[in-house]
Amino acid sequence: MSAPALIVQELDVRHGAVQAVRGLSLEVDRGEIVGLIGPNGAGKSSTLHAIMGLVRPAGGDVWLDGESVVGRKPEDVARRGIALVPEGRRILAELTVEENLRLGLAARRRRQDLDADLERVSELFPIIRESRKRPAGALSGGQQQQLAIGRALVSDPDVLLLDEPSLGLAPQMVDLVFEALQEIAVRGIAVLLVEQRAQRTVALAARSYVLSNGRLRLTLGPEAADDTETLVNAYFA
Amino acid sequence: MSSATLATVLGADWQTLADAFGLGGIYALMAVGIGLVFGVLRLVNFAYGQLIMAGGYALAFAYERGWPVWTGILLCFAVVLLLTLAMDRVVFRPLREQSPAVMLVATFAVAFLLQSIAQLWFSSQGKIAASLSSLNQPWTISGVDIRKISIVATAVAIGCLLVLVTVLGRTSIGLHMRAAALDFQTARLLGVRANRVIGSAVLISGLLAATVAVIMTVQTPLVTPDFALRDTILVLAGVVLGGMNRLVPATLGGFAIGFASGFLGGALPTDKSQYLPSFLFAAVIVVLLIRPGGLFTRSGQRAVERV
C-alpha cells in the first residue's frame, strides 16, 4: 500500500506573536475527502496557506506523494500537484471565463489528455461551457465558485484544497458544490475541505478533523454528523 | 469634408497633425513600457527616461564612429536591454517586497544616478546621433508635405502595439502577465511563475525603451544627460491621467498627452509654446479632480493607491 497523497506532520504556523497552528498532523489519501472544520480563527486557512507555501511554517513538514514541499514557492507547490480553491474564489473578474480556466493550465504537468480533462470539467460544471466568452465577473457567486473549482481541476492535481467553498452561496449551489466534490474524489484526487458548515462536511468526508485554537481537538467519522452534541462539544472544547 | 477644411477647422496644418500623431505614438509606447512593469511589480519606474537616454548615447556613439545605421540600432537595443536587466537585478528585485513608495524613491535615485553618470562620461554638452536624420525629409502625399519620421513613428507605434496586443491576448505568457497584473498572489497560486512574468514585463519595457530611443533621436539628434526626461514626466502624467492600473487606459493616456503636446506645440506661436507643459499639467490636475480613477477607466474601477 502506498503512502497517503498528502501528509501534514507536526505543523506549526506563526503570524508574528500569534501561533495560528500548533503541532497539527493530518493526512489525505487518494480518492478521499477529508474535512477540516472548527470555529473562526481556529487555524484552518493558515494550514492551507502553509501547505501552499504562502506562509512558511515555523515548524513541521508537508509531504506530497512522499516528497517534502515545505519552503517551496506557491507556484512550485502548485506545479507539483497541489491545487487550492482559495477563500472568496479569487476569480479574475476582468478576464473571460475561458481565460480563467486556461490559467489553471499554468500548473499542469502533463500535456496529454488536455481536451478530455477540459471536457470533464465542462460536464461537471456546464455553466463554464455555456459562458466561455463572458467576463468572469458577470457570473453569480455560485457560478464563480464552480469556475474556481474547474480552474483548479484543469491543472490535473493530485491534491485539491478548498477554503470554504460554500461561503455566501445559495443552498442549491451548496448542494451542487458538495456533489461535485464527491465526483472529484471518485477520480482519485485527494480532497481536503475547509468548511464552516460542520454538519454537512462531517457527513460528506471520510473523516473530519476538528481544529480550535490551532490544535487538533477531535477526529470525527461521517456517523457523527447526526450527533449534534458531539459536534457542539468538539467546537467548544 | 475635404482635407484642407479639416486642417483649417483644427487650426493646424497636416504636418502638425502628423507630428502630434507621431509623438502620441511614441508616448503611448513609453506608457506601455511603464504600465507593464507597474502592472506586475506595482513599481512606477521613474528611471524609464534614463533607459531611453542610454539608448540615445549608444546611437550617438555609433554615429560618431561612422558605424552603419543598423549597427547603431543594434548597439542601442543591446545597451538598453542590458541596463534594463541590470536595473531589475540590482534594484527592483531586492526591493520587490517593499512598499510602492520605497520602490518609487529607489527609481528616483536610479534616475539621478544614471543622469549623473552620463554627465561625467559624456559632459553636459551633448552628443549628436544623426544617422537616421534623412527621415526628417518630407514625403509629399497628394500635395501635402509630411516629414517621414512622423509617419514612421506612428507606424512603428501601431506595429508595436499590435504585436503587444497579440502577445498579451493570445499567448499563455501574455495571459499569465495579465493575470499577474490583476491579482499576483492568485496567479502564483495557480502556478504562474512570478520571476518569469516579471522578467518578461521588464524585458518588453526595455525593448520599447530602445525603440523609443531610436525614434526620438531622429527628432532630437542632440543627446544630453536629460534626454527624454521631460517626456518621461509627461508620460507619467498621461499614464496617471488614463488610469495607472490598467494597461489600455494607461496607453490611451500616454497617447492623449503626447498628441496634445505635439498638437499644441505646433499650433501655438513660438513665444507661447514655452508655457505648454504648464497648460498640460494644469489640464491633468483638472481631469484628476473630476475623475480620480483616470480618464479612460470605467466608473467603479478603483484607482490604485497613490504614492
Interface residues (C-beta under 8 A of the other chain):
Chain A: M52 L54 K73 P74 E75 A78 R79 L84 P86 R90 L92 E94 L95 E99 R102 L103 G104 L105 A106 A107 R108 R151 S155
Chain B: S172 L175 H176 R178 A179 L182 D183 Q185 T186 A187 R188 L189 L190 G191 V192 R193 A194
